[in-house]
Amino acid sequence: MQLVGMLDSPYVRRVAISLRLLGLPFEHRSISVFRQFDEFRAVNPVVKAPSLVCDDGEVLLDSTLILQHAEALAAPRRTLMPGTVAERQHALRVIGLALAACEKTVQIVYEHTQRPPEKRHAPWLERVRGQLAAACAELERALAQRALPDDEAGLTQAGVTAAVAWSFIQDDRPGEVDPAAHPHLAGYAQRAERLPCFAAFPPH
């Protein structure tokens, strides 16, 4: 398998870390959707990161769908999802909040890097920042109520996605979300980033 996309994307990074944790061998091709658009289009005409080139050549896109496929390949030997309905429900909430935080951060980044200053829409940015703040506040509440495993043996998809999301926010929009107001989330991400599976795929 080939994972195509840059690790500065939280979506690419969560897939790379998860594939390693699931014990699935893959090649990472670091191709930019911006600087290497034509090269990426040759792999996937939609030019969406991450893209996963399967062993038979079929290309999957969207990190969540790629990870569903990865879970199927690793089963029943390994999974990053809890077994009980209640635990899975909570994990899905954490994953959803973390992905929402990623999405809103990407929107803020694009608004500042891809749109000319005179065309930026302040009310839209204010709305997106509010959504990002809400997602992080809910993540903090979720981690305060129920701790996530922070060792490689017990790491879950909720933990991977939450840590990757927080690191992405702090790397790409420093000062946007205050770590002091999110001690559980910030502390968890800090511990996760020291794990070999995270260190193997640095975001920059």
Number of C-alpha atoms within 10 A of each C-alpha: 16 16 26 27 24 20 23 17 19 26 23 26 26 24 25 27 21 24 20 15 22 19 14 15 10 16 12 17 15 15 20 20 18 9 9 12 14 15 14 23 13 10 17 20 11 11 21 19 23 28 24 29 20 15 10 7 11 10 17 18 19 15 21 15 11 20 22 10 14 18 20 12 15 16 10 8 10 14 20 20 16 16 9 8 9 10 12 14 13 15 21 16 16 23 21 17 24 25 20 18 26 26 18 21 23 19 18 21 15 11 17 13 10 11 12 9 10 6 8 13 11 9 9 13 16 12 12 19 19 13 17 25 17 15 21 26 16 17 24 19 14 19 18 14 10 9 12 18 15 20 14 13 9 11 18 21 22 24 26 27 26 31 25 26 29 24 21 22 22 16 13 14 14 12 10 14 17 13 15 10 12 19 14 19 25 20 14 19 21 15 13 24 20 13 13 12 18 23 12 13 18 12 17 8
